[in-house]
């Protein structure tokens, strides 16, 4: 099968299309014929050799976390998935290095969910990693309906999902973003706050996706909640504020719930561009430019 690969660390030019063996599913696993995948900032960091922790296997790597596609092989002990099912999911790449920028990828069946009905694969592929990150951030906070939450980086991929899920949960969200993103933030029922100034008032919780830092604790009420974008950024608790760090985990059941919200129109999906395998370097360059408002999608 064909896959996007790199055998040395470096710039986007190290990416190339290679022929690799078709993987076979083991117990509890399925093989997905990939229709679309997505490039994430962490893919760029790893490709450049800048990831700060050891990885489970060595080069060469096939990158890619998210997948939308069709099940074409099922391993033993997988009663809930059948050949021909259209699915979405993601590979926890930092643990598996099983990349989805390939014609086939093998994943645990428990990591997959039915694809949202009537949604093109190029759009559906943008949901799993970022949608689950947003859902799990709000799950950590466990806010009751009517609570207030400030979301920084609100126009980014995860931020947009947080705003949509907050609205669906009956929360009052305020989105911190650039002036050009005001319409998007307000379209999701959130109050817009420009990133050029401090938001007014205090909040029950903050989801800090823009990595503004512990100074945002000053905007959280005593006993509130704070979610940092990654574990090294989690501040120490103060004034009874619960602090958490976002570590997205695959969860097929939770992803199925998100797919239903996509189908119902409660969670919008955004695509910034679609690139074939041969143009993977251009996809990496596009994401590296910043200001991307949607998934950068890779297709076979």
Secondary structure, DSSP 8 states (H G I E B T S, - for coil): -EEEEBSS-SSGGG-EEEE-------TTEEEEEEEEEEE-HHHHHHHTT--SS--SS-SSB----EEEEEEEEE-SS--S--TT-EEEEE--HHHH---SSBSEEEEEGGGEEE--TT--HHHHTTTHHHHHHHHHHHHHHT--TT-EEEEESTTSHHHHHHHHHHHHTT-EEEEEE-GGGHHHHHHTT-EEEETTS--SS-EEEEEESS---GGGGGGEEEEEEEEESSGGG-----TT-EEEE------HHHHHHHHHHHHHTSS---EEEEEEGGGHHHHHHHHHT----SEEEEE-
